[in-house]
Amino acid sequence: MEAGGYAFGEERGRESERLAAVQQAFDGPTRLALGEAGLRAGWRCWEVGAGLGSIARWLAEAVGPRGRVLATDLDDRCFGDAGATGNLEFRAHDLTSDPGRAEEFDLVHARFVLEHLPGPEAVIARLARALRPGGVLVLEDSAGLDFAVEPPTDALAGLAPRWERAGASVGWSAAYGRALIGDLRAAGLRDLRGFEYRRHAPGGVSWEHVVSGLERLQPELLEAGVSEAELGQATACLRDCTRQITGPPVLIAWGRARPD
Ligand SMILES: C[S@@+](CC[C@H](N)C(=O)[O-])C[C@H]1O[C@@H](n2cnc3c(N)ncnc32)[C@H](O)[C@@H]1O
């Protein structure tokens, strides 16, 4: 496993492809949530575990020249682009060992990051300390691996428990989103809000992020008792444009630091 405990970080080329598919699939709801959480021009934002950086770049546009965005990640795959107005800075940072600076940000956002960390509760408490009074922490995480498929097939349904076990064996808690609201509350954040959603789309490119996630976890899935035939069926189902697929739930939740 790599520094910071992120098991999906090796084989950079493949991981970048997977992260591009993640952005494609999830940026829409993220932007909606950030707008609902109150994002406005002039804000100072921290995009944590920025991946390929699409949300960091979008935030830099949204906050404009009077605002600024710090984007951090273990990996430097998205670094080197200062944003259209020079208000975007990329920095290497390991969340598990470096708390970041206190009381600096109007907004801190992390998508699909906490679910990869040991002790996410402690990390949330540290992220909360990086908020200025009244600032908002927005977190997004997977809330399980349950799919629904029409016409019905067992190709994905039978996989969920073993898939979650395989994820857990490399430090990925695929159901961590279920704990998000409680952990935000435990970190002292107030006015908790959010939504849970599932994507619906025909099989095909919309599910490439899932296909590449399965590929990345293949050794652990086999170890967890999934056969190669089952993996083949799952992939075929995800790519089958005659099927309508409902993806697993994602929880987006936010809370505010106590005002002065
Ligand atoms: C599943 S990816 C999500 C990327 C991005 N947030 C997105 O949704 O497109 C998880 C990201 O968290 C980063 N990450 C994992 N562990 C980390 C740590 N300890 N400190 C900082 N970043 C970390 C990874 O390098 C990766 O870019």
The ligand as an SDF file (V2000), in Angstrom:
LIG
                    3D

 27 29  0  0  0  0  0  0  0  0999 V2000
  -11.2720    8.0030   -5.2540 C   0  0  0  0  0  0  0  0  0  0  0  0
  -10.1280    9.2900   -5.4650 S   0  0  0  0  0  0  0  0  0  0  0  0
  -11.2300   10.7070   -5.5760 C   0  0  0  0  0  0  0  0  0  0  0  0
  -10.5840   11.8810   -6.2820 C   0  0  0  0  0  0  0  0  0  0  0  0
  -11.4590   13.1370   -6.3540 C   0  0  0  0  0  0  0  0  0  0  0  0
  -11.8130   13.6130   -5.0300 N   0  0  0  0  0  0  0  0  0  0  0  0
  -12.6980   12.8740   -7.1610 C   0  0  0  0  0  0  0  0  0  0  0  0
  -13.7370   12.5690   -6.5780 O   0  0  0  0  0  0  0  0  0  0  0  0
  -12.6280   12.9740   -8.4040 O   0  0  0  0  0  0  0  0  0  0  0  0
   -9.3970    9.5140   -3.8980 C   0  0  0  0  0  0  0  0  0  0  0  0
   -8.3110   10.5930   -3.9100 C   0  0  0  0  0  0  0  0  0  0  0  0
   -7.8740   10.8070   -2.5660 O   0  0  0  0  0  0  0  0  0  0  0  0
   -6.4560   10.8840   -2.5640 C   0  0  0  0  0  0  0  0  0  0  0  0
   -5.9840   10.4540   -1.2510 N   0  0  0  0  0  0  0  0  0  0  0  0
   -6.0630    9.1990   -0.7330 C   0  0  0  0  0  0  0  0  0  0  0  0
   -5.5010    9.1610    0.4840 N   0  0  0  0  0  0  0  0  0  0  0  0
   -5.0680   10.4260    0.7550 C   0  0  0  0  0  0  0  0  0  0  0  0
   -4.3840   11.0310    1.8420 C   0  0  0  0  0  0  0  0  0  0  0  0
   -4.0050   10.3160    2.9000 N   0  0  0  0  0  0  0  0  0  0  0  0
   -4.0940   12.3630    1.7860 N   0  0  0  0  0  0  0  0  0  0  0  0
   -4.4480   13.0820    0.6940 C   0  0  0  0  0  0  0  0  0  0  0  0
   -5.0930   12.5670   -0.3850 N   0  0  0  0  0  0  0  0  0  0  0  0
   -5.3830   11.2520   -0.3580 C   0  0  0  0  0  0  0  0  0  0  0  0
   -6.0140    9.9460   -3.6910 C   0  0  0  0  0  0  0  0  0  0  0  0
   -4.6960   10.2160   -4.1600 O   0  0  0  0  0  0  0  0  0  0  0  0
   -7.0860   10.2080   -4.7310 C   0  0  0  0  0  0  0  0  0  0  0  0
   -6.7420   11.2530   -5.6100 O   0  0  0  0  0  0  0  0  0  0  0  0
  1  2  1  0
  2  3  1  0
  2 10  1  0
  3  4  1  0
  4  5  1  0
  5  6  1  0
  5  7  1  0
  7  8  2  0
  7  9  1  0
 10 11  1  0
 11 12  1  0
 11 26  1  0
 12 13  1  0
 13 14  1  0
 13 24  1  0
 14 15  1  0
 14 23  1  0
 15 16  2  0
 16 17  1  0
 17 18  1  0
 17 23  2  0
 18 19  1  0
 18 20  2  0
 20 21  1  0
 21 22  2  0
 22 23  1  0
 24 25  1  0
 24 26  1  0
 26 27  1  0
M  CHG  2   2   1   9  -1
M  END
$$$$
